[in-house]
Amino acid sequence: MSGTLVMELLRSHLSRVRIPEASNRIYKEECCVSFDTPKSEGGLFVDLSSFLAFGKESVYWNYKKTGNPVYLHIKATKKPISEDRPHKKPTLLAIGLEGGFENREPEYEESYKIVILPDFVTLPFPSVELPEKVRLSVDGVLAATDAERKEQVAAWTADKKKVSAYALNLHQINNGVIISPSGWKCARCDKVDNLWLNLTDGMILCGRRNWDGTGGNDHAVEHYNETKYPLAVKLGTITADLEAA
């Protein structure tokens, strides 16, 4: 089929192509009915009407069921790893960072094309010759976060972070105490670890004593019993990043 006829075929199906909106769930990392991914031999086909993804063996089934003929084909090809590059001795206990251990995981390069079913007629992407609606549809799919990945992130962050009643009504005493960014020590003994900062008066005191005699000397607990100042944080664990909290 000539390029002109292929383009005419694509234009005849433009009514079945949709441009994704922010509210649309887009699947582009795994087939909805199998375990095929862009790394699979046949790649992955994203329906440009429903934004569901299908492997080579199931995309025709979707076409017969829905009549949606236009798909974005995504194929991930493993990049060759050069065995000639020198192996540097790591100086940092990290992976993938400068000075750390090399990340030897294979890298993949994605390629795209437009596929029209039922005959699997193909058109290259990107291409300025494609209709604008198709280009916008594909750009939206590629820019979107995969729906399953969104669900995974949502599952990890589903629990709402609640404000402690003590923190909501925290009273802090203006007693001139200045907290140093380092060099902490318990105000009542020589402990320099397992230290807790009382958020009402700024006192730095050691934590509980363990059953075997290790740990602190209970000075933070004693301070609470004396003052009833309830809110303290363990030094070295404070972060302004709410997502990491």
Backbone bond lengths (Angstrom), bond angles and torsions (degrees), N, CA, C in turn:
res aa  C-N    CA-C-N  psi(-1)  N-CA   C-N-CA  omega(-1)  CA-C   N-CA-C  phi
1 M - - - 1.467 - - 1.526 108.82 -
2 S 1.328 116.99 130.92 1.461 121.01 -177.76 1.522 110.98 -69.34
3 G 1.345 114.83 161.95 1.454 119.66 179.99 1.511 112.64 -60.21
4 T 1.324 116.71 -36.18 1.467 120.65 179.83 1.518 110.93 -65.42
5 L 1.340 115.74 -43.36 1.465 119.67 -179.72 1.529 111.30 -67.54
6 V 1.328 116.54 -36.76 1.469 120.06 178.07 1.523 110.19 -63.83
7 M 1.339 116.39 -42.16 1.461 119.80 179.89 1.524 110.94 -66.13
8 E 1.332 116.23 -37.81 1.467 120.15 177.08 1.526 110.44 -64.81
9 L 1.335 115.84 -38.93 1.464 119.80 177.72 1.521 110.18 -62.30
10 L 1.318 116.88 -43.75 1.465 120.55 179.14 1.523 110.94 -63.11
11 R 1.318 116.56 -44.02 1.470 119.94 -179.50 1.525 111.49 -62.83
12 S 1.322 116.56 -31.62 1.468 119.31 -179.88 1.523 112.04 -68.87
13 H 1.340 116.59 -15.69 1.471 120.46 -178.79 1.531 112.58 -108.45
14 L 1.330 118.21 10.82 1.468 120.32 -175.50 1.520 112.66 -60.74
15 S 1.327 117.37 -27.70 1.470 119.64 -179.69 1.525 111.58 -65.92
16 R 1.355 116.87 -18.87 1.464 120.57 179.82 1.528 112.15 -94.67
17 V 1.321 116.90 -0.10 1.464 121.21 179.14 1.521 109.44 -97.71
18 R 1.332 116.57 132.98 1.456 121.24 179.32 1.525 110.16 -118.58
19 I 1.320 115.01 148.72 1.461 121.10 173.56 1.527 107.19 -94.86
20 P 1.327 118.52 121.03 1.470 119.89 -174.86 1.520 112.74 -63.87
21 E 1.332 113.84 143.75 1.459 121.41 175.04 1.528 108.92 -107.87
22 A 1.310 115.68 168.90 1.470 120.21 -176.37 1.524 112.12 -60.04
23 S 1.324 117.16 -28.28 1.463 120.79 -176.87 1.525 113.02 -83.58
24 N 1.330 118.22 -9.96 1.465 121.10 -177.40 1.523 111.72 -75.79
25 R 1.317 115.64 140.68 1.467 122.23 173.65 1.525 107.39 -89.42
26 I 1.313 116.44 122.23 1.459 121.29 -175.14 1.524 109.27 -116.98
27 Y 1.332 115.64 127.68 1.463 121.94 179.35 1.526 108.60 -111.04
28 K 1.313 116.22 123.26 1.466 119.48 -178.50 1.527 112.93 -146.62
29 E 1.326 117.21 10.07 1.462 119.98 -178.31 1.521 113.34 -113.34
30 E 1.342 117.58 -20.55 1.462 119.71 179.70 1.517 109.61 -155.52
31 C 1.339 115.76 144.42 1.464 122.19 177.77 1.523 110.26 -59.38
32 C 1.325 116.21 143.07 1.467 120.88 -178.33 1.524 112.80 -74.88
33 V 1.337 118.30 -16.28 1.468 120.23 -176.84 1.528 112.72 -125.20
34 S 1.312 117.80 1.32 1.465 121.09 177.72 1.529 108.27 -148.15
35 F 1.308 115.70 -170.14 1.464 119.80 -179.92 1.528 112.18 -102.13
36 D 1.325 117.38 14.95 1.464 120.23 179.16 1.522 111.06 -66.32
37 T 1.319 115.85 143.50 1.463 123.18 177.64 1.526 107.81 -133.94
38 P 1.335 117.70 176.20 1.466 118.46 174.65 1.524 113.15 -58.18
39 K 1.337 118.35 -21.07 1.459 121.39 179.40 1.524 112.46 -80.72
40 S 1.335 117.30 -14.04 1.461 120.58 179.63 1.520 110.07 -65.51
41 E 1.315 115.76 161.75 1.464 120.53 -175.73 1.524 112.15 -57.45
42 G 1.320 116.73 -40.25 1.464 120.00 -178.68 1.510 114.08 -90.28
43 G 1.337 117.46 -0.22 1.458 120.35 -178.62 1.518 112.07 70.92
44 L 1.318 116.30 -162.38 1.462 122.67 -177.19 1.521 109.23 -131.22
45 F 1.329 116.01 141.05 1.460 122.53 -179.28 1.526 109.15 -113.59
46 V 1.317 117.27 120.32 1.464 121.80 178.58 1.517 108.53 -100.66
47 D 1.327 116.22 119.62 1.464 122.77 177.76 1.528 108.53 -66.08
48 L 1.326 117.80 118.99 1.464 121.03 -177.05 1.520 112.72 -82.27
49 S 1.323 116.26 15.30 1.460 120.73 171.57 1.524 110.58 -114.17
50 S 1.335 116.66 -47.62 1.472 120.66 -178.31 1.520 112.44 -97.46
51 F 1.337 117.19 -17.61 1.472 124.30 -177.24 1.524 112.59 64.47
52 L 1.334 116.00 25.85 1.457 121.46 171.15 1.524 108.64 -92.23
53 A 1.326 116.68 152.26 1.462 121.14 -176.67 1.523 110.55 -109.89
54 F 1.344 115.34 144.62 1.457 121.11 -177.78 1.523 110.18 -141.10
55 G 1.338 115.18 146.86 1.451 120.90 174.51 1.518 110.59 -79.76
56 K 1.327 115.83 176.53 1.465 121.09 -176.62 1.527 111.80 -60.63
57 E 1.332 116.82 -34.46 1.460 120.49 -176.27 1.525 113.20 -80.85
58 S 1.317 118.15 -15.44 1.468 119.61 -175.51 1.518 113.95 -116.75
59 V 1.331 118.64 -8.92 1.463 119.68 -176.86 1.528 111.19 -67.39
60 Y 1.332 117.33 -34.45 1.470 119.29 179.00 1.526 110.26 -67.58
61 W 1.338 115.82 -35.92 1.474 119.94 175.96 1.524 110.18 -59.93
62 N 1.327 116.86 -42.43 1.469 120.46 178.51 1.527 110.98 -64.51
63 Y 1.344 116.00 -39.76 1.470 119.68 178.59 1.530 110.73 -61.97
64 K 1.330 117.04 -45.02 1.474 120.71 -179.74 1.525 110.75 -64.56
65 K 1.314 117.30 -34.26 1.464 121.43 -177.19 1.517 112.01 -77.02
66 T 1.335 117.53 -39.70 1.469 121.16 -172.16 1.521 114.07 -108.03
67 G 1.329 116.47 -24.92 1.458 119.60 -174.55 1.515 113.19 80.27
68 N 1.337 117.24 3.01 1.468 120.15 179.29 1.528 109.25 -75.29
69 P 1.341 118.10 118.45 1.462 119.76 -171.75 1.529 115.97 -100.33
70 V 1.335 118.87 -14.69 1.467 120.55 -170.43 1.534 109.87 -107.09
71 Y 1.342 115.15 127.76 1.459 120.96 -175.21 1.528 110.42 -134.33
72 L 1.324 114.36 149.60 1.457 121.03 168.73 1.517 107.30 -95.22
73 H 1.318 116.64 120.97 1.463 120.63 178.42 1.523 108.54 -95.50
74 I 1.334 115.97 126.13 1.467 122.12 179.61 1.522 108.45 -115.43
75 K 1.314 116.04 124.20 1.471 120.58 178.56 1.518 109.06 -127.36
76 A 1.319 115.59 123.54 1.463 121.60 178.65 1.523 108.87 -101.69
77 T 1.320 116.23 122.52 1.462 122.19 -178.66 1.520 109.68 -113.85
78 K 1.321 115.34 132.35 1.462 119.92 -178.24 1.527 110.31 -66.92
79 K 1.326 115.53 132.18 1.461 120.42 176.20 1.527 109.57 -78.14
80 P 1.315 117.26 140.73 1.472 118.54 177.34 1.520 111.12 -67.22
81 I 1.325 115.90 140.86 1.467 121.85 177.92 1.519 108.46 -98.79
82 S 1.292 115.85 123.24 1.461 120.26 -179.53 1.524 109.82 -73.33
83 E 1.314 115.95 122.39 1.471 120.48 178.21 1.520 111.47 -84.20
84 D 1.343 115.94 -6.85 1.462 119.86 -175.97 1.519 113.14 -86.55
85 R 1.345 115.98 -16.00 1.454 116.91 -175.93 1.529 110.35 -68.93
86 P 1.320 117.34 138.42 1.472 120.52 -175.72 1.523 111.94 -67.61
87 H 1.312 115.56 145.24 1.461 121.38 176.99 1.524 108.59 -92.48
88 K 1.324 115.79 115.54 1.459 120.25 -179.84 1.525 109.88 -88.17
89 K 1.316 115.26 141.05 1.457 119.78 177.05 1.520 109.09 -69.92
90 P 1.347 117.88 124.39 1.470 119.90 -177.73 1.518 112.07 -65.96
91 T 1.305 115.41 140.57 1.469 121.97 176.34 1.519 111.23 -115.68
92 L 1.345 115.89 -0.50 1.459 121.36 -177.20 1.513 108.73 -135.46
93 L 1.322 117.35 136.87 1.456 121.72 179.39 1.527 108.73 -81.34
94 A 1.320 115.50 77.50 1.459 121.92 -178.51 1.518 108.04 -158.38
95 I 1.328 115.52 162.01 1.461 121.41 179.86 1.515 108.87 -117.69
96 G 1.323 116.37 130.11 1.455 120.91 175.87 1.509 114.82 81.58
97 L 1.332 118.12 2.64 1.455 121.61 178.21 1.521 109.76 -106.40
98 E 1.315 116.03 156.43 1.453 121.18 177.84 1.524 110.04 -57.41
99 G 1.323 116.18 123.77 1.454 121.32 -178.90 1.517 113.73 90.86
100 G 1.331 117.29 -8.23 1.455 120.82 -179.44 1.518 112.52 -97.65
101 F 1.333 116.16 -170.51 1.450 121.00 177.62 1.525 109.74 -69.34
102 E 1.322 116.61 145.35 1.454 120.57 179.61 1.520 110.22 -71.59
103 N 1.324 115.07 141.32 1.460 120.39 174.12 1.525 108.01 -86.96
104 R 1.332 115.98 105.63 1.460 120.58 -175.97 1.520 112.52 -91.39
105 E 1.330 117.16 10.60 1.457 119.94 176.17 1.524 109.15 -64.58
106 P 1.338 118.13 139.45 1.467 119.67 -179.72 1.526 111.76 -65.39
107 E 1.310 115.82 144.45 1.455 121.74 175.59 1.522 108.94 -101.85
108 Y 1.338 115.40 149.53 1.463 120.69 -177.63 1.522 110.16 -122.70
109 E 1.316 113.93 148.10 1.457 120.88 176.11 1.520 108.22 -118.28
110 E 1.329 116.76 128.26 1.461 120.54 -177.40 1.521 110.92 -93.60
111 S 1.328 115.11 141.82 1.462 121.83 173.12 1.525 107.91 -126.13
112 Y 1.319 115.93 153.81 1.457 120.61 -172.76 1.531 110.62 -132.43
113 K 1.318 114.72 152.38 1.458 120.99 170.11 1.523 108.94 -157.42
114 I 1.313 115.07 158.85 1.461 121.21 176.41 1.520 107.81 -92.45
115 V 1.324 116.60 132.24 1.463 121.75 -179.45 1.524 108.77 -122.27
116 I 1.333 115.74 132.77 1.462 121.58 179.57 1.520 108.38 -113.00
117 L 1.304 117.03 119.71 1.458 122.74 177.14 1.528 109.68 -90.50
118 P 1.335 118.60 156.55 1.471 127.33 15.91 1.527 115.75 -91.13
119 D 1.326 117.89 -5.71 1.469 119.86 -173.20 1.523 113.60 -95.40
120 F 1.329 117.12 4.96 1.465 122.07 179.34 1.533 111.55 55.70
121 V 1.325 114.62 45.29 1.461 121.06 174.80 1.528 107.63 -74.48
122 T 1.319 117.35 135.00 1.464 120.24 -173.55 1.524 112.67 -116.85
123 L 1.325 113.85 150.91 1.464 123.11 173.80 1.522 107.71 -134.58
124 P 1.315 118.16 142.73 1.468 119.83 -179.06 1.524 111.61 -71.20
125 F 1.329 115.26 148.86 1.459 121.70 171.86 1.522 107.28 -139.12
126 P 1.338 118.00 133.85 1.470 127.63 4.41 1.523 112.08 -79.89
127 S 1.325 115.74 155.13 1.460 121.98 177.18 1.519 108.57 -157.81
128 V 1.322 116.85 131.26 1.468 120.77 179.80 1.517 110.85 -70.49
129 E 1.333 117.44 -14.04 1.460 120.65 -179.16 1.523 112.31 -80.26
130 L 1.306 117.15 -15.39 1.465 119.71 179.42 1.519 110.27 -68.77
131 P 1.334 118.02 147.59 1.467 120.46 175.55 1.528 110.74 -57.47
132 E 1.318 116.53 145.13 1.463 121.03 -176.76 1.522 111.59 -57.54
133 K 1.324 117.39 -37.59 1.462 120.40 -178.49 1.529 110.77 -61.77
134 V 1.317 116.59 -39.16 1.465 120.53 178.90 1.525 110.19 -68.50
135 R 1.324 117.05 -43.02 1.466 120.46 179.39 1.523 110.95 -61.36
136 L 1.333 116.84 -43.61 1.464 120.40 -179.89 1.528 111.29 -66.69
137 S 1.328 116.15 -37.15 1.460 120.24 178.80 1.524 110.77 -63.49
138 V 1.327 116.41 -47.74 1.463 120.67 -179.11 1.527 110.89 -66.58
139 D 1.325 116.89 -43.01 1.467 119.82 178.59 1.524 110.79 -58.45
140 G 1.336 116.46 -39.96 1.459 120.44 179.16 1.516 112.38 -65.95
141 V 1.335 116.62 -40.04 1.465 120.92 178.16 1.524 110.65 -64.33
142 L 1.317 116.67 -46.36 1.464 120.31 -176.80 1.526 112.27 -68.37
143 A 1.327 116.71 -30.88 1.467 120.27 -178.41 1.520 112.46 -81.52
144 A 1.329 117.47 -19.34 1.463 121.21 -174.34 1.520 111.40 -78.42
145 T 1.323 115.70 154.22 1.460 121.92 171.78 1.515 108.56 -81.87
146 D 1.323 116.61 133.74 1.458 120.82 -179.00 1.526 110.77 -57.53
147 A 1.343 116.29 138.89 1.464 121.39 -175.03 1.522 111.93 -60.72
148 E 1.334 117.77 -40.66 1.458 119.96 -179.83 1.525 111.00 -65.63
149 R 1.325 116.13 -36.18 1.465 118.91 178.04 1.520 110.14 -66.57
150 K 1.337 116.88 -39.38 1.464 120.40 176.43 1.523 110.58 -59.31
151 E 1.347 116.39 -41.65 1.457 120.25 -179.52 1.526 110.73 -65.11
152 Q 1.334 116.95 -38.85 1.460 120.12 178.84 1.520 111.13 -64.27
153 V 1.334 116.01 -43.23 1.463 120.24 178.32 1.521 110.17 -63.76
154 A 1.351 115.87 -42.23 1.464 120.03 -179.51 1.524 111.12 -62.90
155 A 1.339 116.16 -36.33 1.460 119.58 179.93 1.521 111.37 -65.03
156 W 1.337 116.39 -36.51 1.458 120.25 -179.94 1.519 111.83 -73.41
157 T 1.336 116.55 -28.84 1.465 120.04 -174.52 1.525 112.14 -109.90
158 A 1.348 116.76 17.01 1.461 119.88 -174.07 1.525 112.61 -66.65
159 D 1.323 116.55 -35.37 1.461 119.51 -177.90 1.522 110.64 -70.93
160 K 1.319 115.38 120.33 1.462 119.36 178.68 1.525 109.90 -72.85
161 K 1.304 115.25 138.80 1.459 120.26 178.90 1.527 109.07 -81.72
162 K 1.321 116.06 120.24 1.455 121.12 -176.18 1.527 110.45 -95.99
163 V 1.310 114.83 143.53 1.459 120.33 177.30 1.524 108.52 -83.64
164 S 1.327 116.15 127.02 1.458 120.49 177.35 1.526 109.98 -61.75
165 A 1.324 115.91 142.19 1.468 119.94 177.73 1.522 110.61 -60.58
166 Y 1.334 116.39 -32.80 1.463 120.06 178.45 1.527 110.83 -69.72
167 A 1.344 116.53 -38.14 1.465 119.83 -179.64 1.522 111.28 -71.56
168 L 1.338 116.11 -34.42 1.462 120.24 -177.68 1.524 111.23 -63.55
169 N 1.315 116.00 -35.36 1.466 120.67 -178.64 1.529 111.54 -116.40
170 L 1.321 115.62 35.70 1.460 120.14 -175.57 1.531 111.34 -67.06
171 H 1.319 115.28 126.43 1.466 121.23 174.93 1.522 108.17 -103.66
172 Q 1.325 116.80 123.41 1.457 121.27 179.45 1.527 109.88 -110.94
173 I 1.320 114.51 129.97 1.463 121.27 -177.19 1.528 110.28 -81.62
174 N 1.311 115.91 131.65 1.463 120.83 177.02 1.525 108.47 -86.31
175 N 1.337 115.46 78.70 1.468 120.24 -175.15 1.528 112.71 -108.78
176 G 1.327 116.88 10.35 1.457 120.30 176.06 1.511 115.35 78.93
177 V 1.333 117.35 6.04 1.463 120.05 179.70 1.527 109.55 -72.24
178 I 1.325 116.88 129.31 1.464 122.79 177.39 1.525 108.29 -114.98
179 I 1.326 116.40 125.69 1.460 121.33 -177.27 1.521 109.62 -89.80
180 S 1.312 116.50 121.83 1.461 121.63 177.46 1.530 109.53 -74.03
181 P 1.333 118.22 147.20 1.469 120.21 178.30 1.525 113.26 -73.91
182 S 1.311 118.59 -6.90 1.465 121.29 -179.93 1.532 108.76 -158.69
183 G 1.336 115.13 177.47 1.463 119.99 177.47 1.514 113.69 70.26
184 W 1.328 117.90 31.96 1.470 120.83 -176.68 1.533 111.64 -72.24
185 K 1.330 114.70 149.80 1.460 121.90 176.36 1.520 108.28 -153.55
186 C 1.319 116.48 145.93 1.456 120.52 177.52 1.528 109.80 -58.98
187 A 1.331 115.81 136.98 1.468 120.67 -177.82 1.526 112.37 -71.34
188 R 1.356 117.77 -12.45 1.462 119.89 -176.40 1.523 113.37 -117.97
189 C 1.330 117.62 -5.15 1.462 120.57 177.10 1.521 108.52 -154.79
190 D 1.309 117.23 -169.78 1.464 121.32 -175.21 1.528 113.16 -97.50
191 K 1.330 117.95 11.25 1.463 120.46 -179.58 1.531 110.61 -64.49
192 V 1.353 115.62 134.56 1.467 119.89 178.87 1.530 111.40 -119.43
193 D 1.329 116.70 6.04 1.465 120.08 174.64 1.522 109.15 -131.50
194 N 1.354 115.36 170.14 1.470 120.36 -176.49 1.526 110.36 52.72
195 L 1.331 115.22 50.33 1.464 121.26 -176.34 1.523 111.01 -103.72
196 W 1.325 115.22 144.20 1.456 121.87 -177.82 1.529 109.90 -124.81
197 L 1.338 114.79 135.92 1.463 121.63 179.29 1.520 109.21 -100.73
198 N 1.316 117.24 118.54 1.457 121.03 176.00 1.529 108.52 -77.60
199 L 1.328 116.71 124.93 1.464 120.91 -173.15 1.523 113.53 -82.37
200 T 1.313 117.77 -3.05 1.466 119.86 176.46 1.521 111.58 -90.65
201 D 1.329 117.14 -47.79 1.471 119.09 -175.89 1.528 114.05 -117.72
202 G 1.358 117.69 -0.12 1.459 120.17 176.46 1.511 115.25 78.64
203 M 1.322 118.25 10.20 1.466 120.87 179.92 1.532 109.98 -71.51
204 I 1.340 116.23 136.13 1.461 122.08 175.23 1.521 107.69 -107.43
205 L 1.326 114.82 117.90 1.463 120.21 -174.12 1.525 109.83 -137.70
206 C 1.328 116.17 156.71 1.463 120.52 -177.01 1.527 111.02 -80.30
207 G 1.344 114.58 158.73 1.456 121.20 -175.59 1.513 113.93 -84.19
208 R 1.336 114.56 -161.65 1.463 120.67 -175.13 1.530 112.12 -68.89
209 R 1.324 114.13 152.43 1.461 120.83 172.51 1.525 107.66 -86.04
210 N 1.338 117.01 132.78 1.458 121.50 178.36 1.523 110.98 -76.95
211 W 1.327 115.84 165.68 1.465 120.98 -177.32 1.524 112.58 -61.07
212 D 1.359 116.01 -26.89 1.464 118.80 -178.15 1.526 112.62 -94.07
213 G 1.327 117.03 9.72 1.454 120.56 177.72 1.508 114.70 93.09
214 T 1.337 116.73 -9.24 1.461 119.61 178.29 1.527 109.53 -83.06
215 G 1.330 115.99 -179.75 1.461 120.51 -179.84 1.516 111.09 90.31
216 G 1.328 115.76 -147.69 1.457 120.47 -178.46 1.511 113.06 -93.88
217 N 1.330 114.20 -163.74 1.469 120.66 -179.99 1.522 112.11 -115.86
218 D 1.330 116.73 21.93 1.472 122.64 176.16 1.525 113.44 67.12
219 H 1.319 119.41 16.91 1.463 119.58 -174.58 1.533 112.51 -70.43
220 A 1.344 118.05 -30.87 1.467 119.66 177.24 1.525 110.39 -67.59
221 V 1.330 116.50 -39.18 1.466 120.92 178.24 1.525 110.13 -67.36
222 E 1.314 116.67 -43.16 1.469 120.20 178.59 1.530 110.64 -60.22
223 H 1.337 115.82 -39.87 1.467 119.94 -179.98 1.527 110.67 -63.75
224 Y 1.336 116.49 -39.38 1.470 118.99 177.43 1.529 110.47 -64.34
225 N 1.319 116.89 -43.67 1.463 120.06 -179.79 1.524 111.70 -60.92
226 E 1.322 116.33 -31.20 1.464 120.43 -179.43 1.529 112.45 -80.68
227 T 1.341 116.25 -38.12 1.475 120.00 -171.05 1.522 114.30 -108.82
228 K 1.338 116.45 -23.88 1.468 123.12 -173.63 1.533 112.04 64.72
229 Y 1.347 116.91 24.47 1.463 120.36 172.17 1.536 106.79 -82.76
230 P 1.341 118.51 109.25 1.468 120.12 -164.39 1.526 116.45 -87.89
231 L 1.334 117.99 -20.09 1.465 118.62 -168.39 1.526 111.44 -101.31
232 A 1.336 115.96 121.67 1.465 121.74 178.10 1.521 108.71 -141.53
233 V 1.325 115.77 153.03 1.463 120.74 177.51 1.521 108.76 -126.62
234 K 1.328 114.92 146.50 1.458 118.93 179.23 1.522 108.98 -77.96
235 L 1.301 116.95 127.08 1.460 121.11 -178.99 1.527 110.41 -64.69
236 G 1.328 114.87 137.25 1.457 120.68 -177.42 1.504 113.33 96.28
237 T 1.349 117.20 -3.98 1.468 120.31 -179.57 1.521 112.13 -117.61
238 I 1.312 118.85 2.79 1.464 121.93 -175.57 1.523 109.85 -81.18
239 T 1.333 116.94 134.12 1.459 121.50 177.83 1.515 109.68 -141.86
240 A 1.332 115.74 147.93 1.464 120.94 175.30 1.514 111.09 -89.06
241 D 1.344 117.16 -4.84 1.458 121.91 -178.71 1.519 109.28 -85.35
242 L 1.336 117.04 106.35 1.461 120.62 -177.07 1.519 111.77 -65.25
243 E 1.362 117.53 -32.48 1.449 119.76 -179.08 1.523 111.40 -69.46
244 A 1.323 116.71 -25.57 1.466 120.25 -180.00 1.513 111.77 -90.68
245 A 1.327 116.87 -10.16 1.460 120.42 -175.33 1.519 111.21 -71.56
